[in-house]
């Protein structure tokens, strides 16, 4: 999502419309293109796309963010899952 007045365009955002015509966008990024691995290494991804959340069935809280990623110079995306657990 890249609204013109957001600080950075390398993020995922939240947009919604009640009528499919009048769209509103959150100015706070939902996530960035930085990926921190289990060993603490940080990778800068070229893209993150198709985000989906896995929710805890008892509490409804987000457990895992699933999305596809593309690395710098890649011509395709990889399916991946990233967990906060």
C-alpha positions in Angstrom: 0.0 0.0 0.0 1.5 3.3 -0.9 -0.7 6.3 0.0 1.2 9.4 -1.1 1.4 10.9 2.4 2.7 7.9 4.2 6.3 8.2 5.5 7.5 5.1 3.7 6.1 3.1 0.7 7.9 -0.1 1.6 5.2 -1.4 3.9 2.0 -3.4 4.0 -1.1 -1.3 4.9 -4.7 -1.6 5.7 -7.4 -0.2 3.4 -11.1 -0.5 3.5 -14.3 0.8 1.8 -17.9 0.4 2.9 -19.2 0.9 -0.6 -16.2 -0.3 -2.8 -15.7 3.2 -4.1 -14.7 5.5 -1.2 -11.4 3.9 0.1 -9.7 4.8 3.4 -6.1 3.9 4.3 -4.4 3.6 7.7 -1.3 5.7 7.9 0.3 3.2 10.3 2.0 0.4 8.4 0.7 -3.1 9.1 4.2 -4.5 8.5 7.5 -3.6 6.7 9.7 -5.4 4.3 12.2 -6.2 7.0 12.3 -9.8 8.0 13.9 -10.8 11.4 14.8 -14.5 11.4 15.0 -16.8 14.5 18.7 -16.2 14.9 18.2 -12.4 14.9 19.4 -11.7 11.3 17.5 -9.0 9.5 16.8 -9.3 5.8 15.4 -6.6 3.6 12.8 -8.2 1.3 12.0 -6.7 -2.1 8.3 -7.5 -1.6 5.7 -9.0 0.8 2.4 -9.9 -0.7 -0.9 -11.8 -0.1 -0.8 -11.5 3.7 -3.1 -13.7 5.7 -3.4 -14.2 9.5 -3.8 -17.5 11.4 -6.0 -16.7 14.4 -6.1 -18.6 17.7 -9.4 -20.5 17.7 -10.1 -19.8 21.4 -9.1 -16.2 21.7 -9.3 -14.9 18.1 -5.8 -13.3 18.6 -3.3 -13.3 15.7 -0.8 -16.2 16.0 1.0 -16.3 12.6 1.4 -14.0 9.6 1.5 -15.9 6.4 2.6 -14.2 3.2 4.6 -14.6 0.0 8.0 -12.8 -0.2 10.4 -11.8 -2.9 14.1 -11.2 -2.4 16.1 -8.5 -4.1 16.7 -9.5 -7.7 14.3 -12.4 -7.7 11.7 -12.7 -10.4 9.2 -14.7 -8.4 7.8 -14.9 -4.8 8.2 -17.6 -2.2 5.3 -18.8 0.0 6.3 -18.5 3.7 5.0 -18.4 7.3 6.3 -16.1 10.0 5.3 -16.6 13.6 5.4 -14.4 16.7 5.5 -17.5 19.0 
